């Protein structure tokens, strides 16, 4: 199943069981190319966000790979 199908199924299940469904959407293509990574991470840490999410954000904005094909 693709992500849209999974989201749709979760929304339907939420309606059927009267439960909350939460979703997060990220569009990160070239979004953080000009961000000062240390400043961003310091601000996130100062917001008392759990360390696991701080590491996720750090890895998201710092671990870039460039793949080139012929």
C-alpha positions as a Markdown table, in Angstrom:
| # | Residue | x | y | z |
|---|---|---|---|---|
| 1 | Unk | 0.0 | 0.0 | 0.0 |
| 2 | Unk | 1.2 | 3.5 | -0.6 |
| 3 | Unk | 1.2 | 6.2 | 2.1 |
| 4 | Unk | -2.0 | 7.9 | 0.8 |
| 5 | Unk | -3.9 | 4.6 | 1.1 |
| 6 | Unk | -2.6 | 4.0 | 4.6 |
| 7 | Unk | -3.7 | 7.5 | 5.6 |
| 8 | Unk | -7.1 | 7.0 | 4.1 |
| 9 | Unk | -7.6 | 3.7 | 5.9 |
| 10 | Unk | -6.5 | 5.2 | 9.2 |
| 11 | Unk | -8.9 | 8.1 | 8.8 |
| 12 | Unk | -11.8 | 5.7 | 8.1 |
| 13 | Unk | -10.9 | 3.6 | 11.1 |
| 14 | Unk | -10.8 | 6.8 | 13.2 |
| 15 | Unk | -14.3 | 7.6 | 12.1 |
| 16 | Unk | -15.6 | 4.1 | 12.7 |
| 17 | Unk | -14.1 | 3.8 | 16.2 |
| 18 | Unk | -14.6 | 7.5 | 17.1 |
| 19 | Unk | -10.8 | 7.9 | 17.8 |
| 20 | Unk | -8.4 | 10.7 | 17.0 |
| 21 | Unk | -6.2 | 10.4 | 13.9 |
| 22 | Unk | -3.1 | 12.6 | 13.7 |
| 23 | Unk | -0.9 | 13.1 | 10.6 |
| 24 | Unk | 2.2 | 15.0 | 9.9 |
| 25 | Unk | 3.2 | 16.1 | 6.4 |
| 26 | Unk | 6.8 | 17.1 | 5.5 |
| 27 | Unk | 7.9 | 18.7 | 2.3 |
| 28 | Unk | 11.6 | 18.8 | 2.8 |
| 29 | Unk | 13.0 | 19.0 | -0.7 |
| 30 | Unk | 15.8 | 21.6 | -0.5 |
| 31 | Unk | 13.9 | 23.2 | 2.5 |
| 32 | Unk | 16.9 | 23.3 | 4.9 |
| 33 | Unk | 19.7 | 24.1 | 2.5 |
| 34 | Unk | 20.4 | 27.5 | 4.1 |
| 35 | Unk | 19.6 | 26.7 | 7.7 |
| 36 | Unk | 22.2 | 27.1 | 10.4 |
| 37 | Unk | 21.9 | 23.6 | 11.8 |
| 38 | Unk | 23.4 | 24.3 | 15.3 |
| 39 | Unk | 21.0 | 27.2 | 15.8 |
| 40 | Unk | 18.0 | 25.2 | 14.7 |
| 41 | Unk | 18.9 | 22.3 | 17.0 |
| 42 | Unk | 19.6 | 24.7 | 20.0 |
| 43 | Unk | 16.1 | 26.3 | 19.5 |
| 44 | Unk | 14.5 | 22.9 | 19.4 |
| 45 | Unk | 16.3 | 21.7 | 22.5 |
| 46 | Unk | 15.2 | 25.0 | 24.3 |
| 47 | Unk | 11.6 | 24.2 | 23.5 |
| 48 | Unk | 11.9 | 21.1 | 25.7 |
| 49 | Unk | 11.3 | 18.7 | 22.8 |
| 50 | Unk | 12.2 | 15.2 | 23.8 |
| 51 | Unk | 15.8 | 14.2 | 22.8 |
| 52 | Unk | 14.6 | 11.5 | 20.4 |
| 53 | Unk | 12.9 | 14.2 | 18.3 |
| 54 | Unk | 15.8 | 16.5 | 18.6 |
| 55 | Unk | 18.1 | 13.9 | 17.1 |
| 56 | Unk | 15.5 | 13.2 | 14.4 |
| 57 | Unk | 15.5 | 16.8 | 13.4 |
| 58 | Unk | 19.3 | 17.0 | 13.5 |
| 59 | Unk | 19.6 | 14.0 | 11.3 |
| 60 | Unk | 16.9 | 15.3 | 9.0 |
| 61 | Unk | 18.7 | 18.6 | 8.3 |
| 62 | Unk | 22.3 | 17.4 | 8.4 |
| 63 | Unk | 22.5 | 14.0 | 6.9 |
| 64 | Unk | 22.2 | 14.8 | 3.2 |
| 65 | Unk | 23.3 | 12.5 | 0.4 |
| 66 | Unk | 23.7 | 13.4 | -3.2 |
| 67 | Unk | 23.2 | 10.7 | -5.8 |
| 68 | Unk | 24.1 | 11.4 | -9.4 |
| 69 | Unk | 23.2 | 9.1 | -12.2 |
| 70 | Unk | 24.3 | 9.1 | -15.9 |
